[in-house]
Amino acid sequence: MKKTLLYILSIPFLLIAIITSITCLVDPNNGTLTLSIISWGFFIVIIYKGKKSGNSKNSHITIETSYIHNGENESSLEGMKAQKILKIIDTSSLNSKPWHKDPVSKKQKDLLEDFEVKNISNLTKGEASLIISAIFDENNNPQQGSSSHPNPEDQKNSINWANKVLSDKNKYVILDTETTGLGKKDEVIQIGIIDMDGKTLLTQNIKPTHHTSIPKEASQVHGLTMKDLKKCPTFDQLEEKLETVLNGKVIIAYNSKFDKRLCIQTQKICGGYQIKNKWSCAMLEYAKFIGELNSSKGNYKWHKLEGGDHSATGDCIATLNVIKKMAGQIQ
């Protein structure tokens, strides 16, 4: 739209430039030379801006890269044959993304150089992210734990994190919650905590303080109703148990930001034990481990918890298995 308007705007200047140029040729002394030069100047500037606008965020990038899979070994660069391919990348999804205009990062540049992408220095961070994602889409997406990861160093860091957690078992616990909902006034109604050997340290249904019923949408996920919770303790009545289990521990959760927020706001509503522990997020580590790029957000795509059953303790076990998977202990 902007490109079209600029081209329309350029038409009067083009007409004036042509007319004054012809007049100058007929009578060089008629005083229209200056107007002719100015008109041509405005016309050229508008056309340039129109072309530049057309090549910006509502356009496409054509990339040329030297690797695609040959089907022999889909999990490594050795399984790709050198063959020139062209791929057109639609950059329209970058609209309104504040990060996309930043210069291409060093990590992105190094990876793109590996794939022999041309004119890397002219790319923005957003464009580079789209191109990297497109390359790996072309290669059927990187496999978990493979050398086709868009940033092998990130994957290595996640593997190291998993190994560290499993080797220092006394330092960590895994926690999961089920809740009345996702909002700022929702409460924890089930909590599960296990150690790094999978032993259950705490599993407890919790009667909410400010909710007289469990929303249907929440019950459809975890299966809990107010009838199940009517005779259960409230959150404040678990203070001693929580302190015993969590004292001095680093808490691991799958989407720790959510579980931490719900625990804190439940304590503010009900009273009881204040969880001030350090938290670590297995979901973010697993996202880095898999390495599937989320080009619209400029980070790694989050994945649903594999093997989770939407019970707090069951999801703790599933989280432990994800950690073991990253560490190579299970498939």
ZAMAR-904558 format. One record per residue (C-alpha): residue in one letter; x, z, y. Coordinates in steps of 0.001 Angstrom, whole numbers, padded with zeros to 6 digits, always signed. Each point is the difference from the previous one (the first is absolute). Layout:
ZAMAR-904558
AXZY
...
This chain:
ZAMAR-904558
M+000000+000000+000000
K+002752+000943+002429
K+001912-003149-000901
T-003052-002201+000688
L-000653+001620+003393
L+003606-000547+001048
Y-000182-003670-000932
I-003241-000396+001985
L+001624+001729+002959
S+002908-002419-000148
I-002190-003124+000478
P-000467+000256+003819
F+003749+000485+000491
L+000685-003038-002206
L-002409-002157+002016
I+001475+001150+003315
A+003520-000591-001309
I-000812-003530-001150
I-001806-000951+003208
T+002723+001389+002294
S+002726-001633-002100
I-001691-003407+000326
T-000447+000572+003736
C+003695+000834+000357
L+000949-003183-001807
V-002203-002079+002314
D+001097+001784+003175
P+003006+002337-000419
N-000387+001299+003556
N-003607+001171-000188
G+000946+003688-000529
T-001536+000499-003461
L+003291+000414-001856
T-000012+003788+000275
L-003596+000222-001246
S+000874-002297-002890
I+002949+002154-001074
I-002072+003209+000242
S-002864-001521-002020
W+002320-001204-002739
G+001608+003432-000062
F-003299+001840-000428
F-001086-002475-002676
I+003190+000466-002030
V-000171+003824+000257
I-003654+000098-001139
I+000655-002344-002928
Y+002997+002122-001042
K-002068+003189+000078
G-002731-001733-001969
K+002403-000971-002749
K+001535+003468-000017
S-003463+001544-000266
G-000784-002300-002907
N+003099+001199-001833
S-000717+003707+000491
K-002172+002426-001902
N-002904-002370-000760
S+002210-002534-001744
H+001855-000614-003227
I+003615+000248-001082
T+001480-002464-002457
I+002836+001522-001997
E+002492-001532-002360
T+001484+002149-002737
S+002263-000670-002958
Y-001436+002110-002815
I-003089-000153-002173
H-000573+001248-003546
N+000847-002301-002855
G-001963+002186-002433
E+003008+001151-002022
N+000430+003445+001509
E-002635+000979+002512
S+001598+003338+000862
S+003294-001103+001502
L+001578-002476+002360
E+001847-001454-002989
G-003394-001104-001238
M-000499-002155+003069
K+001411-003473+000310
A+001412-001431+003196
Q-002656-002389+001183
K-001032-000728+003579
I-003617+000893+000703
L-002048-000038+003164
K-002644+002615+000716
I-002385+000196+002951
I-000645+003528+001253
D-003129+000761+002032
T+001009+002455+002748
S-003496+000523+001404
S-000238+003361-001800
L+002649+001331+002379
N-002469+000132+002895
S-000141+003440+001639
K+002805+001388-002171
P+002252+001882+002454
W+003028-000145-002304
H-000013-003699-000776
K+001881-001141+003105
D+003000+002232-000650
P+003187-001861-000969
V+000593-000618-003680
S+001611+003073-001608
K+003402-000039-001694
K-001557+000707-003415
Q-002429-002878+000443
K+002784-002280+001205
D+002209+000813-003005
L-002817-000713-002434
L-001021-003250+001685
E+003616-001148-000029
D+000035+000573-003773
F-002868-002467-000248
E+001678-002413+002417
V-002856+000069+002499
K+000895-001978+003120
N+000027+001138+003672
I-000305+003699-000850
S+001218+001160+003413
N-003033-001623+001664
L-002499+001999-002062
T-001884+003125+001031
K-000299+003025-002283
G-003600-000923-000794
E+000833-003598-000838
A+002877+001091-002218
S-002299+002408-001849
L-002515-002781-000642
I+002711-002346-001236
I+001467+002581-002382
S-003463+000711-001373
A-000658-003734-000411
I+003284-000560-001852
F-000817+002703-002516
D-003562-001259-000358
E+001575-003341-000912
N+002008+001831-002622
N-003086+001688-001514
N+000833+003252+001875
P+002909+002279-000934
Q-000374+001947-003182
Q+000135+003794-000016
G+003562+001202-000223
S+001393-003523+000285
S+002876-001421+001983
S-002512-002245+001809
H-000978+002909+002253
P-000077-001061+003688
N+002275+002909+000836
P+001890+001269-003075
E+001385+002938+001984
D-003524+001362+000548
Q-000737-000324-003699
K+003268+001752-000846
N-000886+002853+002376
S-003373+000465-001704
I+001629+000062-003434
N+002506+002567+001256
W-002853+002085+001421
A-001805-000025-003351
N+003153+000970-001895
K+000719+002797+002472
V-003502+001412-000334
L+000136-000042-003801
S+003500+001481-000162
D-000817+002915+002326
K-003305+000989-001595
N-000140+003552+001297
K-000067-001212+003601
Y-003146-002145-000207
V-003660+000176-000954
I-002641-002745-000011
L-003306+000662+001745
D-003239-001951+000197
T-003407+000711+001488
E-003585-001219-000269
T-002077+000420+003144
T-003459-000212+001567
G+001141-003121+001852
L+002691-001490+002183
G-000964+001310+003437
K+001357+002698+002285
K-002665+002521-001079
D+000237-000603-003736
E+001294+002606-002445
V+002002+000239-003210
I-002315+000649-002960
Q+002513-000394-002823
I+003732+000599-000094
G+002536-000663-002719
I+003700+000941-000038
I+002495-000728-002790
D+003738+000422-000429
M+002439-002848-000690
D-000396+000468-003762
G-003737-000623+000296
K-000988+003629-000531
T-003169+000994+001849
L+000695+002727+002557
L-003424+000002+001618
T-003225-001898-000585
Q-003049+001224+001849
N-003371-001152+001268
I-000728+001389+003462
K-003312+000809+001654
P-000083-001510+003505
T-000726+002272+002938
H-001694-002316+002487
H-001586-002515-002372
T-003288+000775-001744
S+000155-003223-002016
I+002592-002545-001113
P-000504-003484+001477
K-001110-002552-002580
E+002930-002286+000836
A+002497+002769-000806
S-001776+001052-003193
Q+000076-003585-001245
V+003814+000147+000203
H+000830+003390-001539
G-003285+000939-001698
L-000296+003429+001656
T-003330+001299+001309
M-001009+003205+001736
K-001430+001206-003319
D+003512-000160-001491
L+001440+002039+002873
K-002726+002579+000598
K+001753+002832-001845
C+003582-001030+000830
P+002329+001882+002380
T+000365-001130+003597
F+003350-001221+001321
D+000884+003344+001627
Q-000439+001742-003360
L+002862-002070-001433
E+002555+001355+002452
E+001954+002078-002523
K+000058-002757-002650
L+001116-002658+002490
E+002747+002202+001389
T+001319+000727-003500
V+000048-003654-001057
L+001214-001570+003257
N+002474+002540+001324
G+003304-001742+000779
K-001076-003320-001554
V+000036-003536+001364
I-003442-001505-000576
I-000249-003544-001336
A-003317-001822+000339
Y-001213-003552-000387
N-000930-000672+003633
S+001329+003331+001204
K-001242-000618+003545
F-003588+000235-001221
D+000401+003006-002305
K+002007+001898+002611
R-002613-000643+002698
L-002897+001072-002251
C+001792+003183-001092
I+000780+000943+003595
Q-003500-000687+001325
T-001615+001796-002959
Q+002103+003074+000771
K-001068-000166+003646
I-003650-000172-001054
C+000092+002600-002782
G+003072+002105+000631
G+002429+000893-002761
Y+003503-001150-000829
Q+001746-002184+002601
I+001970-002695-001771
K+003131-000417+002115
N+002132-001586-002718
K+001951-003208+000342
W-001864-003027-001411
S+001273-003193-001617
C-002099-003120-000627
A+000201-001679-003416
M-002270-002824+001180
L+002411-001121+002724
E+002951+000224-002374
Y-001871-002049-002597
A-000901-002608+002628
K+003705-000369+000851
F+000845-000149-003700
I-002389-002887-000707
G+000916-001789+003224
E-003180-001991+000596
L-000007-000769+003706
N-003020+000603+002207
S+000719-002641+002623
S-002920+000972+002260
K+001361+003542+000429
G+003700-000674-000293
N+000581+002397-002892
Y-000464+000303-003767
K-003439-000276-001566
W-001460+003253-001339
H-001208+000026-003606
K-002763+001907-001720
L+001129+002839-002233
E+000554-001413-003482
G-001714+002042-002692
G-001843+002283+002402
D-003414+001307-001118
H-001155+001458+003355
S+000394+003568-001197
A+002588+002031+001875
T+002060+000949-003046
G-000395-003432-001599
D+001296-001651+003150
C+002942+002434+000054
I+000947-001149-003513
A-000381-003626+001059
T+002262+000640+003010
L+002643+001544-002274
N-000140-003108-002197
V+000505-002241+003034
I+003109+002014+000890
K+001281-000313-003569
K-000677-003716+000124
M+002139-000363+003133
A+002750+001957-001697
G-000171-002270-003044
Q-001112+002750-002388
I-003219-001786-000969
Q-001241-003583+000201
